[in-house]
Amino acid sequence: MSQASATASTPAGETGLSPTERIFVALDTQELERAGQLVATLRGSVGGFKVGKELFTAQGPDGVRAAVGGEPLFLDLKFHDIPNTVAGALRAAMHLRPRVVNVHASGGPAMLKAAVEAVREASEDLECERPWLIAVTVLTSLDDADLAAVGQEGPTESQVLRLARLAQDCGLDGVVCSPREIVPLRAACGADFRLVVPGIRPAWSASGDQKRVMTPARAIEAGADLLVIGRPITGAEDPAAAARRIAGELA
Ligand SMILES: O=c1ccn([C@@H]2O[C@H](COP(=O)(O)O)[C@@H](O)[C@H]2O)c(=O)[nH]1
């Protein structure tokens, strides 16, 4: 992903990314060496790397810098707290110059607006490109029964749409959603709204704990902006070969 193509001001549906550049690989490991090896092996064959709570908690910001270097970074820390705390965390996160950062949409309107403001201000202060600020809707590991268990009104698709509209109204650039909601989200929120999509499973890989899944090719066809793919690549005996296989399915 080029710096320019990742900006929130990029026109609708024109990220300029090829299908393989839309793949962000989830570096879900505590080990710096392992993360660095994956980046070294996969750089150039995918669009970027996603660092989540596991690597960040184990290795901190310096570890993220060491592992990812200058590659495009999706910092997936899914902030969910009171507005002041989320704003401060995002200002701190901006020192890593991520291309994509996120919060939970269920943090509510005041938190979402504080997040938008914090990212805007920090980008100006640091004189860097503003990253996409996106909101997690309903985790891809959840289904209708799980939503009911935590007292949220379903079905899942309705809750995703509700949270996505809230995020859009509060000025966020897009959402994290499952591939199953891409089509209704495009209809509801338009082509400009960024859809970052985990729950991606090639036909030859196991779903594991993911419940709302789709193949990479179908997710791209449906209109995903970015695909987040972890274990189908990182858990493969040969991660580079797995990435090539997925790229071949997208071609
Ligand atoms: O709803 C969500 C939000 C984030 N994730 C993250 O994406 C990757 C998926 O990894 P796989 O190994 O391909 O399942 C992982 O880092 C999650 O934290 C998600 O899966 N669902």
The ligand as an ORCA input file, in Angstrom:
! r2SCAN-3c Opt
* xyz 0 1
  O     -13.643     -9.265     14.361
  C     -12.419     -9.467     14.333
  C     -11.484     -8.485     14.609
  C     -10.155     -8.778     14.540
  N      -9.727    -10.018     14.238
  C      -8.268    -10.254     14.175
  O      -7.911    -10.695     12.869
  C      -6.955    -11.737     12.924
  C      -7.510    -12.959     12.253
  O      -6.588    -14.005     12.341
  P      -6.879    -15.472     11.748
  O      -5.719    -16.271     12.242
  O      -6.919    -15.324     10.258
  O      -8.178    -15.939     12.304
  C      -6.624    -11.953     14.410
  O      -5.433    -11.238     14.684
  C      -7.776    -11.315     15.147
  O      -7.366    -10.701     16.361
  C     -10.629    -10.992     13.980
  O     -10.274    -12.152     13.690
  N     -11.961    -10.688     14.023
*
